[in-house]
Amino acid sequence: MPTDGRPQHTGRLELTWTDKDRRLLSFEDGSFQWADRGDYRVSEVRLLHDVTAVGEVGTSRARDNLLIRGDALHALTSVAKIPEFSDEYLGKVRLAYIDPPFNTGQAFTQYDDNLEHSIWLTMMRDRLEQIRDLLAPEGSVWVHLDDVEVHRARLVLDEVFGPASFVTSFVWRKVDSPNDNKVSVTPDHETILCYTKAPGGGAAFARKLDESILNAYGSAAPDGRRYRDRLLKKNGKNSLRADRPTMWYPISGPDGVEIWPIHDDGREANWSLGRRRVAELERSGELIWKQRHAGTTGSKWVPYTREWAPINPVRPWPTIWTDLPTTRQAKAHLTALFPGVTPFATPKPEQLLARIIEMASSPGEIVLDCFVGSGTTAAVAHKLGRRWLAAEWSRATVEAFVLPRLCRVVEGTDPGGVGVTEESVPVSELPGQATISDAAAAARLLSAWADDAPEELGMSSAQLAILAKAAKRLSRTSTRTTSHWKGGGGFRVLDVGPSMFEEEDGQIFLASWAAGDRLAEAVAAQYNFDFALDTPFCGRRGDERLAVIDGLVNDAVVDFLLDWLPQGQLLVVYGTGIDPYAQERLAEMRRGSSLEKIPEAIISNYRQVGRRSAGLNWASDFLESSQAIA
């Protein structure tokens, strides 16, 4: 107990779950396996292999839009750790939108959504930590969920980003028609949790354009600018002198008479601005005086401030979104994209993503989605001129939906969504000057008459019903679309490479493919070296040069490497076998250099698969030739 007598408290507010201190390994089939944090496979950096390029791409693949086929855990680790990509993405992603499996216990066609809470929470925690590191200082993450896990997810987000980084919960109405299920309550909405990397970052979000704001400015200056004049005196219940005593002072009117902030009933009020600001307005001529009738005492001067209408009338976005397309329209869009294909189970409308992307990013900035689904985020980001990084573990989903959809976006043949304007046009011509609204009103009136069948009209209910039907047909409209998106840009498709580790009977081995140059590339990725074959070296990291030896590293190998090492450079060597004396020699010959064995726990069970044929057997070749010469 502290000396001041106050009790000492320990612990913190957090959500806990089974195996929270462990990690999950993910596999190609979508399954998971628990692993300890120290398992080499947990932090493994996998290589990213080129598959294809679509449209216009540059000479640097890391600077292009990227569609990565593979689990988000591996894709994001590779992007954050391989120097080629980390230079472009680490700490530079402006917006991350993720629409993860909702854990609803249903089995959708595209993915298995039936995960235990502990697996789901661990999966989310691990990926959110990766997203946090990739986000720019002013970046934000938006997590789209339903009621099943949203309350638990918010606690995980609090833990990863901090409660002060929470911005708000947006509510999106996902249906626009009555639900006829035999249930008492039907969910019509989903929630999007919004967090920023830094507390208070949500203040920088773009606001909603709302020209109705201009209606409040009823006057116009000679130059056309709109304005309104507002009383300098504060009104309302909390506007008495006692509330703000510093705002109680006299102002000299145009006739020299002192004006005090007093309500019509005699109560002492206060001004809305301080003395200094009012003095500035007087000097600049911006304090507006108007004469006001004051009953039996004649008129009096009343001070106003002039408020000009904003050039760009905007207001903060509301948190409840009922003005956007719903799941029904999103499915219709996918049906138009892929006729005859079963629509993706849970698509989001492009307009929803457009709102989020335009709120939280600017053209040219990076948008990330590591649960790509049908590809909506990437498609919208592309149309809105953002760079995008998308990862999806299901190759079937990529092949059936994402890749063909993004190809159509690049080609400009996407039939709907963002970049398309819709307008209503009548199906048929209306008589005279009648409008669609007139026809709709006539249909309602005729329907009412048909129900009452008034005899004075001289028509039967059936005849009136026929007329009502005809009027209703005339009132119907059709939709005409105009596309503004003409295509352009491009993207690359990359595959997450296989693990360099394999497990057999509970033991972990280096995979058989991890040999020679491929082993060197994998090791370079693990330790953040730029992979570059320049025999005898295979990577750079600042002033360090990397050498990976698929064999024993002894004094002779160290001497050979040092002979080739440029002045001012340090040497980092990884080998499958290490002579302890070689470590001492390297430390003595080039201080700051290091010699490490490729992970001891793995090499102790290293599977030998015959003589390595790749280029990194130059070490043993060198030793053999030098002995022959001797």
C-alpha positions as CSV (number, residue, x, y, z in Angstrom):
1,M,0.0,0.0,0.0
2,P,1.4,3.5,-0.9
3,T,2.5,5.7,1.9
4,D,-0.4,8.1,1.3
5,G,-2.8,5.4,2.3
6,R,-4.4,5.0,-1.1
7,P,-4.9,1.4,-2.4
8,Q,-2.6,0.2,-5.1
9,H,-4.3,-1.1,-8.2
10,T,-3.0,-3.6,-10.8
11,G,-4.2,-4.9,-14.1
12,R,-6.1,-3.2,-16.9
13,L,-9.4,-3.3,-18.7
14,E,-9.2,-5.9,-21.5
15,L,-11.0,-8.7,-23.2
16,T,-9.5,-12.1,-22.7
17,W,-10.1,-15.4,-24.5
18,T,-8.8,-18.9,-24.7
19,D,-5.2,-19.1,-26.0
20,K,-5.0,-15.3,-26.3
21,D,-1.2,-15.5,-25.7
22,R,-0.7,-17.7,-28.7
23,R,-0.8,-17.1,-32.5
24,L,-2.6,-18.7,-35.4
25,L,-1.0,-20.2,-38.5
26,S,-3.2,-20.1,-41.5
27,F,-3.1,-22.5,-44.5
28,E,-4.1,-22.5,-48.1
29,D,-7.4,-24.3,-47.4
30,G,-8.5,-21.6,-45.0
31,S,-7.8,-23.7,-41.9
32,F,-5.9,-22.6,-38.8
33,Q,-3.5,-24.1,-36.3
34,W,-2.5,-22.8,-32.9
35,A,1.2,-22.0,-32.5
36,D,3.4,-20.5,-29.8
37,R,4.7,-17.0,-30.3
38,G,8.2,-18.3,-30.7
39,D,7.3,-20.6,-33.6
40,Y,9.5,-19.6,-36.6
41,R,6.5,-20.0,-38.8
42,V,4.5,-17.3,-37.0
43,S,6.9,-14.4,-37.9
44,E,8.1,-15.9,-41.2
45,V,8.4,-13.5,-44.1
46,R,7.2,-15.3,-47.2
47,L,8.3,-14.2,-50.7
48,L,5.9,-12.6,-53.1
49,H,5.9,-14.1,-56.6
50,D,4.8,-12.3,-59.8
51,V,1.7,-13.9,-61.5
52,T,0.6,-11.4,-64.1
53,A,0.0,-7.7,-64.8
54,V,-3.2,-6.0,-66.1
55,G,-3.3,-2.7,-67.8
56,E,-0.6,0.0,-67.3
57,V,2.0,-0.9,-64.7
58,G,5.4,0.7,-63.9
59,T,8.9,-0.6,-63.6
60,S,8.6,-1.0,-59.8
61,R,6.1,-3.6,-58.8
62,A,5.8,-2.2,-55.2
63,R,4.6,1.1,-56.6
64,D,1.8,-0.5,-58.6
65,N,-1.7,-1.4,-57.4
66,L,-1.4,-4.9,-56.0
67,L,-3.7,-7.9,-55.8
68,I,-2.1,-10.5,-53.5
69,R,-3.4,-14.0,-53.5
70,G,-2.8,-15.5,-50.1
71,D,-3.8,-15.1,-46.4
72,A,-3.7,-11.6,-45.0
73,L,-1.4,-12.6,-42.2
74,H,1.4,-13.6,-44.7
75,A,0.6,-10.9,-47.3
76,L,0.8,-8.1,-44.7
77,T,3.9,-9.5,-43.1
78,S,5.7,-9.7,-46.5
79,V,4.6,-6.1,-47.4
80,A,5.8,-4.8,-44.1
81,K,9.1,-6.7,-44.0
82,I,10.5,-7.2,-47.5
83,P,12.4,-3.9,-48.1
84,E,11.1,-3.6,-51.7
85,F,7.6,-3.3,-50.4
86,S,8.1,-1.9,-46.9
87,D,9.7,1.2,-48.3
88,E,6.4,1.9,-50.1
89,Y,3.8,0.7,-47.6
90,L,5.2,0.6,-44.0
91,G,3.7,3.6,-42.2
92,K,2.2,5.0,-45.5
93,V,-1.3,3.4,-45.8
94,R,-3.9,6.2,-45.4
95,L,-7.0,4.0,-45.1
96,A,-7.6,0.4,-44.3
97,Y,-11.2,-1.0,-44.8
98,I,-11.8,-4.6,-43.8
99,D,-14.9,-6.6,-44.1
100,P,-13.9,-9.8,-42.3
101,P,-16.0,-13.0,-41.9
102,F,-18.7,-12.1,-39.5
103,N,-18.4,-15.4,-37.5
104,T,-22.2,-15.9,-37.9
105,G,-22.1,-19.7,-37.9
106,Q,-23.2,-19.8,-41.5
107,A,-21.3,-21.6,-44.3
108,F,-21.2,-19.3,-47.3
109,T,-20.2,-20.5,-50.7
110,Q,-17.1,-18.3,-50.8
111,Y,-15.7,-18.9,-47.3
112,D,-16.3,-20.8,-44.1
113,D,-17.7,-18.3,-41.7
114,N,-18.1,-20.7,-38.8
115,L,-15.1,-19.9,-36.5
116,E,-14.9,-20.2,-32.7
117,H,-14.8,-16.9,-30.9
118,S,-11.2,-17.5,-29.8
119,I,-10.0,-18.2,-33.3
120,W,-11.9,-15.3,-34.7
121,L,-10.5,-12.8,-32.1
122,T,-6.9,-14.0,-32.5
123,M,-7.2,-13.8,-36.2
124,M,-8.5,-10.2,-36.0
125,R,-6.0,-9.2,-33.3
126,D,-3.0,-10.4,-35.3
127,R,-4.2,-8.6,-38.5
128,L,-5.2,-5.4,-36.8
129,E,-1.6,-5.2,-35.3
130,Q,-0.2,-5.6,-38.8
131,I,-2.6,-2.9,-40.1
132,R,-1.6,-0.5,-37.3
133,D,2.1,-0.7,-38.4
134,L,1.2,-0.2,-42.0
135,L,-1.0,2.9,-41.4
136,A,0.3,6.4,-41.9
137,P,0.4,8.6,-38.8
138,E,-2.9,10.2,-40.0
139,G,-4.3,6.9,-41.2
140,S,-7.5,5.2,-40.1
141,V,-9.0,1.7,-40.0
142,W,-12.7,0.9,-40.7
143,V,-14.0,-2.6,-39.6
144,H,-17.3,-3.7,-41.1
145,L,-19.2,-6.1,-38.8
146,D,-22.7,-7.2,-37.7
147,D,-24.0,-7.7,-34.2
148,V,-22.4,-11.1,-33.6
149,E,-18.8,-9.9,-32.9
150,V,-18.9,-6.1,-33.0
151,H,-18.9,-5.6,-29.3
152,R,-15.9,-7.9,-28.8
153,A,-14.2,-6.5,-31.8
154,R,-14.4,-3.0,-30.4
155,L,-12.5,-4.2,-27.2
156,V,-9.8,-5.7,-29.4
157,L,-9.5,-2.4,-31.4
158,D,-9.3,-0.5,-28.1
159,E,-6.4,-2.8,-27.1
160,V,-4.5,-2.5,-30.4
161,F,-5.1,1.2,-31.2
162,G,-6.1,2.6,-27.8
163,P,-9.6,3.8,-26.7
164,A,-8.7,7.4,-27.5
165,S,-8.3,6.5,-31.1
166,F,-11.9,5.5,-31.4
167,V,-13.8,7.8,-33.7
168,T,-17.4,6.5,-34.0
169,S,-19.6,3.6,-35.1
170,F,-21.3,4.1,-38.4
171,V,-24.6,2.3,-39.0
172,W,-25.4,1.2,-42.6
173,R,-28.9,0.2,-43.5
174,K,-28.3,-3.0,-45.6
175,V,-31.9,-3.7,-46.6
176,D,-34.5,-1.5,-48.2
177,S,-37.5,-3.9,-48.3
178,P,-39.6,-5.6,-45.6
179,N,-38.3,-8.8,-44.3
180,D,-40.9,-11.6,-44.3
181,N,-38.9,-14.1,-42.2
182,K,-40.9,-15.7,-39.4
183,V,-39.0,-13.9,-36.7
184,S,-39.9,-11.1,-34.2
185,V,-36.9,-9.0,-34.9
186,T,-34.9,-8.8,-38.2
187,P,-31.5,-7.1,-38.5
188,D,-31.6,-4.3,-41.0
189,H,-28.2,-2.8,-40.4
190,E,-24.5,-3.5,-40.0
191,T,-21.9,-1.5,-38.1
192,I,-18.6,0.0,-39.2
193,L,-16.2,0.7,-36.4
194,C,-13.8,3.6,-37.2
195,Y,-10.4,4.1,-35.4
196,T,-7.5,6.3,-36.3
197,K,-3.8,5.5,-35.7
198,A,-3.4,8.7,-33.7
199,P,-6.0,9.9,-31.2
200,G,-8.2,12.6,-32.6
201,G,-7.4,11.8,-36.2
202,G,-11.0,11.7,-37.3
203,A,-11.2,15.5,-37.2
204,A,-9.3,15.5,-40.6
205,F,-12.0,13.4,-42.4
206,A,-13.6,15.1,-45.4
207,R,-17.1,16.5,-44.7
208,K,-20.4,16.2,-46.5
209,L,-21.2,18.7,-49.2
210,D,-24.6,20.2,-48.3
211,E,-25.8,23.2,-50.4
212,S,-28.9,23.5,-48.2
213,I,-26.6,25.3,-45.7
214,L,-26.7,28.2,-48.1
215,N,-30.4,28.6,-47.5
216,A,-29.7,30.1,-44.0
217,Y,-27.9,33.0,-45.7
218,G,-30.8,35.1,-46.9
219,S,-29.1,38.3,-48.0
220,A,-26.7,39.0,-50.9
221,A,-24.0,41.6,-51.2
222,P,-23.6,43.6,-54.5
223,D,-20.9,41.2,-55.6
224,G,-23.3,38.3,-55.1
225,R,-21.8,36.8,-52.0
226,R,-24.5,35.5,-49.6
227,Y,-24.5,36.5,-45.9
228,R,-26.6,36.7,-42.8
229,D,-26.4,39.2,-39.9
230,R,-26.4,37.7,-36.4
231,L,-27.2,39.5,-33.1
232,L,-24.1,40.2,-31.1
233,K,-26.1,39.8,-28.0
234,K,-26.4,36.1,-26.9
235,N,-29.9,34.7,-26.6
236,G,-31.2,31.6,-24.9
237,K,-31.5,30.3,-21.4
238,N,-27.7,30.3,-20.7
239,S,-27.0,33.8,-21.8
240,L,-27.3,35.8,-18.6
241,R,-24.6,38.1,-17.2
242,A,-23.9,35.7,-14.4
243,D,-22.9,32.9,-16.9
244,R,-20.2,34.9,-18.7
245,P,-19.3,38.0,-16.6
246,T,-16.4,38.9,-18.9
247,M,-18.9,39.3,-21.8
248,W,-20.8,42.0,-19.9
249,Y,-19.5,45.4,-21.1
250,P,-20.8,48.5,-23.0
251,I,-20.4,49.2,-26.7
252,S,-20.7,52.7,-28.0
253,G,-23.4,53.0,-30.7
254,P,-23.5,55.2,-33.8
255,D,-25.1,58.0,-31.8
256,G,-22.5,57.7,-29.0
257,V,-25.0,56.1,-26.6
258,E,-23.6,53.1,-24.7
259,I,-25.3,49.8,-25.5
260,W,-25.4,47.0,-23.0
261,P,-26.5,43.4,-23.7
262,I,-29.9,43.5,-22.1
263,H,-32.9,41.2,-22.9
264,D,-36.2,42.8,-23.8
265,D,-37.6,41.8,-20.4
266,G,-34.8,43.6,-18.7
267,R,-32.5,40.7,-17.8
268,E,-28.8,41.3,-18.1
269,A,-27.3,39.1,-20.7
270,N,-23.9,39.0,-22.4
271,W,-22.3,39.6,-25.8
272,S,-21.2,36.6,-27.9
273,L,-17.7,38.1,-28.5
274,G,-15.1,39.5,-26.1
275,R,-13.9,43.2,-26.0
276,R,-10.8,42.6,-28.2
277,R,-12.7,40.9,-31.0
278,V,-15.5,43.6,-31.0
279,A,-12.9,46.3,-31.2
280,E,-11.3,44.6,-34.2
281,L,-14.7,44.5,-35.9
282,E,-15.3,48.2,-35.2
283,R,-12.0,49.2,-36.7
284,S,-12.6,47.1,-39.8
285,G,-16.2,48.3,-40.2
286,E,-17.6,44.8,-39.8
287,L,-19.7,45.6,-36.8
288,I,-23.2,46.1,-38.3
289,W,-25.6,48.5,-36.6
290,K,-29.3,48.4,-37.2
291,Q,-32.1,50.5,-35.7
292,R,-34.8,48.6,-34.0
293,H,-38.2,49.8,-32.8
294,A,-38.3,49.9,-29.0
295,G,-41.9,50.5,-28.1
296,T,-42.8,53.8,-26.4
297,T,-39.1,54.7,-26.2
298,G,-38.8,55.0,-30.0
299,S,-35.9,53.1,-31.7
300,K,-32.5,52.0,-30.5
301,W,-29.3,50.8,-32.1
302,V,-28.6,47.1,-32.1
303,P,-25.2,45.6,-33.0
304,Y,-24.9,42.6,-35.4
305,T,-22.0,40.6,-36.8
306,R,-22.0,39.7,-40.5
307,E,-21.5,36.1,-41.3
308,W,-20.6,35.2,-44.9
309,A,-21.8,32.0,-46.5
310,P,-19.1,29.4,-46.8
311,I,-17.6,29.0,-50.3
312,N,-17.7,25.2,-49.8
313,P,-20.8,24.4,-47.7
314,V,-20.0,21.2,-45.8
315,R,-21.1,19.6,-42.6
316,P,-19.9,16.6,-40.6
317,W,-21.2,13.2,-41.9
318,P,-23.9,11.6,-39.8
319,T,-23.3,8.2,-38.2
320,I,-26.5,6.6,-39.6
321,W,-26.4,5.9,-43.3
322,T,-29.8,5.2,-44.8
323,D,-29.2,7.0,-48.1
324,L,-26.9,4.4,-49.7
325,P,-27.7,1.4,-51.9
326,T,-28.2,-1.8,-50.0
327,T,-27.1,-5.5,-50.3
328,R,-29.8,-6.0,-52.9
329,Q,-28.4,-3.4,-55.3
330,A,-24.9,-4.7,-54.6
331,K,-25.9,-8.2,-55.7
332,A,-27.7,-6.8,-58.7
333,H,-24.4,-5.1,-59.7
334,L,-22.5,-8.4,-59.4
335,T,-25.2,-10.2,-61.3
336,A,-24.7,-7.7,-64.2
337,L,-20.9,-8.2,-63.9
338,F,-21.1,-12.0,-63.8
339,P,-24.3,-13.2,-65.6
340,G,-25.2,-16.8,-64.7
341,V,-22.8,-16.9,-61.7
342,T,-24.2,-17.2,-58.2
343,P,-23.8,-13.8,-56.6
344,F,-21.3,-13.3,-53.8
345,A,-23.1,-13.9,-50.5
346,T,-22.2,-10.6,-48.8
347,P,-21.3,-7.9,-51.3
348,K,-21.1,-4.2,-50.3
349,P,-22.3,-1.5,-52.7
350,E,-19.6,0.6,-54.3
351,Q,-21.3,3.8,-53.1
352,L,-20.7,2.7,-49.5
353,L,-17.0,2.2,-50.1
354,A,-16.8,5.5,-52.1
355,R,-18.1,7.4,-49.1
356,I,-15.6,5.9,-46.8
357,I,-12.7,6.3,-49.2
358,E,-13.5,9.9,-50.0
359,M,-13.9,10.7,-46.3
360,A,-10.7,9.2,-45.2
361,S,-8.2,9.5,-48.1
362,S,-7.2,11.7,-51.0
363,P,-6.3,10.8,-54.6
364,G,-2.9,9.1,-54.9
365,E,-3.0,7.8,-51.3
366,I,-3.0,4.1,-50.4
367,V,-6.1,2.2,-49.6
368,L,-5.7,-1.3,-48.0
369,D,-8.2,-4.2,-47.9
370,C,-7.0,-7.6,-46.7
371,F,-10.4,-9.3,-46.8
372,V,-11.1,-8.5,-50.4
373,G,-14.2,-10.7,-51.0
374,S,-15.8,-9.6,-54.3
375,G,-13.3,-6.8,-54.8
376,T,-15.5,-3.8,-54.1
377,T,-12.8,-1.8,-52.2
378,A,-10.1,-2.2,-54.9
379,A,-12.6,-1.4,-57.7
380,V,-13.8,1.8,-56.0
381,A,-10.3,2.9,-55.0
382,H,-9.2,2.4,-58.6
383,K,-12.0,4.5,-60.0
384,L,-11.4,7.2,-57.4
385,G,-7.7,7.5,-58.2
386,R,-6.3,5.9,-55.1
387,R,-3.5,3.4,-55.0
388,W,-4.7,0.1,-53.6
389,L,-3.3,-3.0,-51.9
390,A,-5.7,-5.9,-51.7
391,A,-5.2,-9.4,-50.3
392,E,-7.6,-12.4,-50.5
393,W,-6.8,-15.9,-49.2
394,S,-9.3,-17.8,-51.4
395,R,-7.9,-18.3,-54.9
396,A,-11.3,-19.5,-56.1
397,T,-12.8,-16.1,-55.1
398,V,-10.0,-14.2,-56.8
399,E,-10.4,-16.2,-60.0
400,A,-14.3,-16.1,-60.0
401,F,-14.9,-12.5,-58.8
402,V,-12.0,-10.2,-58.0
403,L,-9.6,-10.6,-61.0
404,P,-12.3,-10.4,-63.7
405,R,-14.0,-7.5,-61.9
406,L,-10.8,-5.5,-61.7
407,C,-10.0,-6.3,-65.3
408,R,-13.3,-4.8,-66.3
409,V,-12.6,-1.8,-64.2
410,V,-9.3,-1.2,-66.0
411,E,-11.0,-1.8,-69.4
412,G,-13.8,0.6,-68.5
413,T,-16.5,-2.1,-69.1
414,D,-17.8,-2.2,-65.5
415,P,-21.6,-1.8,-65.9
416,G,-22.4,0.0,-62.7
417,G,-21.4,1.3,-59.3
418,V,-19.2,4.3,-58.8
419,G,-18.7,6.3,-62.0
420,V,-22.2,5.7,-63.2
421,T,-25.1,8.2,-63.0
422,E,-28.6,7.0,-63.0
423,E,-31.7,9.1,-64.0
424,S,-35.3,8.2,-64.2
425,V,-37.2,8.5,-67.5
426,P,-40.9,7.7,-68.3
427,V,-41.7,4.4,-69.9
428,S,-44.2,6.0,-72.3
429,E,-45.3,9.5,-73.3
430,L,-47.9,11.2,-71.1
431,P,-50.8,13.2,-72.7
432,G,-50.6,16.9,-72.9
433,Q,-48.5,18.6,-70.3
434,A,-49.1,15.9,-67.7
435,T,-46.1,14.8,-65.6
436,I,-45.2,11.5,-64.0
437,S,-46.5,12.9,-60.7
438,D,-49.8,13.7,-62.3
439,A,-50.2,10.1,-63.5
440,A,-49.3,8.8,-60.1
441,A,-51.9,11.0,-58.5
442,A,-54.6,10.0,-61.0
443,A,-53.8,6.3,-60.3
444,R,-54.3,6.8,-56.5
445,L,-57.6,8.8,-57.1
446,L,-59.0,6.2,-59.5
447,S,-58.1,3.4,-57.1
448,A,-59.9,5.1,-54.3
449,W,-63.0,5.6,-56.5
450,A,-62.9,2.0,-57.6
451,D,-63.1,1.0,-53.9
452,D,-66.1,3.3,-53.3
453,A,-67.7,2.9,-56.8
454,P,-69.6,6.2,-56.8
455,E,-72.7,5.9,-59.0
456,E,-72.5,9.5,-60.2
457,L,-69.4,8.7,-62.2
458,G,-71.5,6.3,-64.3
459,M,-68.7,3.7,-64.2
460,S,-68.3,0.3,-62.5
461,S,-65.6,-0.5,-60.0
462,A,-64.0,-2.8,-62.6
463,Q,-63.9,0.0,-65.2
464,L,-62.3,2.4,-62.7
465,A,-59.8,-0.3,-61.7
466,I,-58.8,-0.6,-65.4
467,L,-58.2,3.2,-65.7
468,A,-56.3,3.2,-62.4
469,K,-54.0,0.4,-63.7
470,A,-53.4,2.4,-67.0
471,A,-52.6,5.6,-65.0
472,K,-50.2,3.6,-62.8
473,R,-48.5,2.2,-65.9
474,L,-48.0,5.7,-67.3
475,S,-46.5,6.8,-63.9
476,R,-43.8,4.1,-64.0
477,T,-40.3,5.1,-64.8
478,S,-37.3,3.4,-66.2
479,T,-33.6,4.0,-65.3
480,R,-31.2,5.4,-67.8
481,T,-27.5,5.2,-66.9
482,T,-24.6,7.3,-68.0
483,S,-21.0,6.1,-67.3
484,H,-18.3,8.6,-66.4
485,W,-15.6,6.0,-65.7
486,K,-13.8,5.2,-69.0
487,G,-11.2,2.8,-67.6
488,G,-7.4,3.1,-67.3
489,G,-4.6,2.3,-64.9
490,G,-3.5,-1.2,-64.0
491,F,-2.4,-3.6,-61.3
492,R,-0.2,-6.5,-60.6
493,V,-1.2,-10.0,-59.3
494,L,1.2,-11.5,-56.8
495,D,1.2,-14.9,-55.0
496,V,2.3,-15.4,-51.4
497,G,5.0,-18.0,-51.7
498,P,5.0,-21.2,-49.7
499,S,6.4,-21.5,-46.3
500,M,10.1,-22.3,-46.0
501,F,9.2,-24.6,-43.1
502,E,7.4,-28.0,-43.1
503,E,6.1,-30.0,-40.2
504,E,6.3,-33.8,-39.9
505,D,5.4,-35.7,-36.8
506,G,5.6,-32.6,-34.7
507,Q,9.0,-31.6,-35.9
508,I,9.8,-28.6,-38.0
509,F,12.1,-28.8,-41.0
510,L,13.3,-26.5,-43.7
511,A,11.2,-27.2,-46.8
512,S,12.9,-29.0,-49.6
513,W,12.6,-26.0,-51.9
514,A,14.5,-23.8,-49.5
515,A,18.0,-24.4,-51.0
516,G,20.5,-22.4,-53.0
517,D,19.4,-19.1,-54.4
518,R,15.9,-19.6,-53.2
519,L,17.1,-20.2,-49.6
520,A,19.1,-17.0,-50.0
521,E,16.1,-15.0,-51.1
522,A,14.0,-16.4,-48.2
523,V,16.7,-15.5,-45.6
524,A,17.0,-12.0,-47.1
525,A,13.3,-11.5,-46.7
526,Q,13.4,-12.7,-43.1
527,Y,16.0,-10.2,-42.1
528,N,15.0,-7.2,-44.1
529,F,17.7,-7.3,-46.8
530,D,17.1,-6.2,-50.3
531,F,17.6,-9.4,-52.3
532,A,20.3,-8.9,-55.0
533,L,22.5,-11.7,-56.3
534,D,26.0,-10.3,-56.6
535,T,28.2,-13.4,-55.9
536,P,29.4,-14.0,-53.3
537,F,26.7,-11.7,-51.8
538,C,22.9,-11.9,-52.1
539,G,21.5,-8.8,-50.3
540,R,22.0,-5.3,-49.0
541,R,20.8,-3.4,-46.0
542,G,22.3,0.0,-45.6
543,D,26.1,-0.6,-45.3
544,E,25.7,-4.3,-44.7
545,R,26.1,-7.1,-47.3
546,L,24.4,-10.4,-46.9
547,A,25.9,-13.8,-47.7
548,V,23.9,-17.1,-47.2
549,I,25.9,-20.3,-47.3
550,D,24.0,-23.6,-47.8
551,G,26.8,-25.5,-46.1
552,L,29.5,-25.1,-43.5
553,V,31.0,-21.7,-42.9
554,N,34.6,-21.9,-41.7
555,D,37.7,-19.7,-41.6
556,A,38.4,-20.2,-45.3
557,V,34.9,-19.1,-46.3
558,V,35.1,-16.0,-44.0
559,D,38.4,-15.0,-45.5
560,F,37.0,-15.4,-49.0
561,L,34.0,-13.3,-48.3
562,L,36.1,-10.5,-46.6
563,D,38.4,-10.4,-49.7
564,W,35.3,-9.6,-51.8
565,L,33.7,-7.2,-49.3
566,P,34.1,-3.5,-50.3
567,Q,35.8,-1.1,-47.9
568,G,33.5,0.5,-45.3
569,Q,30.9,-2.4,-45.6
570,L,29.9,-4.9,-42.9
571,L,29.3,-8.5,-43.5
572,V,26.3,-10.5,-42.3
573,V,26.6,-14.3,-43.0
574,Y,23.9,-17.0,-42.4
575,G,24.9,-20.6,-42.9
576,T,23.4,-24.0,-42.4
577,G,26.6,-25.0,-40.6
578,I,28.9,-22.8,-38.5
579,D,32.5,-23.3,-37.3
580,P,32.7,-21.5,-34.0
581,Y,36.2,-20.3,-34.8
582,A,34.9,-18.7,-37.9
583,Q,32.6,-16.5,-35.8
584,E,35.6,-15.3,-33.8
585,R,37.7,-14.7,-36.9
586,L,35.0,-12.6,-38.5
587,A,34.5,-10.5,-35.3
588,E,38.2,-9.9,-35.2
589,M,38.7,-9.1,-38.9
590,R,35.7,-6.8,-39.4
591,R,34.2,-5.5,-36.2
592,G,30.4,-5.1,-36.4
593,S,30.0,-8.0,-38.8
594,S,28.2,-11.1,-37.7
595,L,27.9,-14.8,-38.5
596,E,24.7,-16.6,-37.6
597,K,23.4,-20.1,-38.1
598,I,20.1,-20.4,-39.9
599,P,17.7,-21.1,-36.9
600,E,19.3,-23.7,-34.6
601,A,16.0,-25.3,-33.7
602,I,15.3,-25.9,-37.4
603,I,18.8,-26.9,-38.6
604,S,19.0,-29.5,-35.8
605,N,16.4,-31.4,-37.8
606,Y,17.5,-30.1,-41.2
607,R,16.4,-32.4,-44.0
608,Q,19.3,-33.1,-46.3
609,V,18.0,-33.7,-49.8
610,G,21.3,-34.5,-51.6
611,R,23.8,-32.1,-53.0
612,R,22.4,-28.6,-53.5
613,S,22.7,-27.7,-57.2
614,A,21.9,-24.0,-56.9
615,G,24.4,-21.2,-57.1
616,L,25.2,-20.9,-53.4
617,N,27.3,-24.1,-53.5
618,W,30.1,-21.8,-54.6
619,A,31.6,-22.1,-51.1
620,S,32.2,-25.8,-51.2
621,D,33.3,-25.5,-54.9
622,F,35.8,-22.8,-53.9
623,L,37.3,-24.9,-51.1
624,E,37.6,-28.0,-53.4
625,S,39.3,-26.0,-56.2
626,S,41.7,-24.2,-53.8
627,Q,42.7,-27.6,-52.2
628,A,43.3,-29.0,-55.7
629,I,45.6,-26.1,-56.7
630,A,47.5,-26.5,-53.4
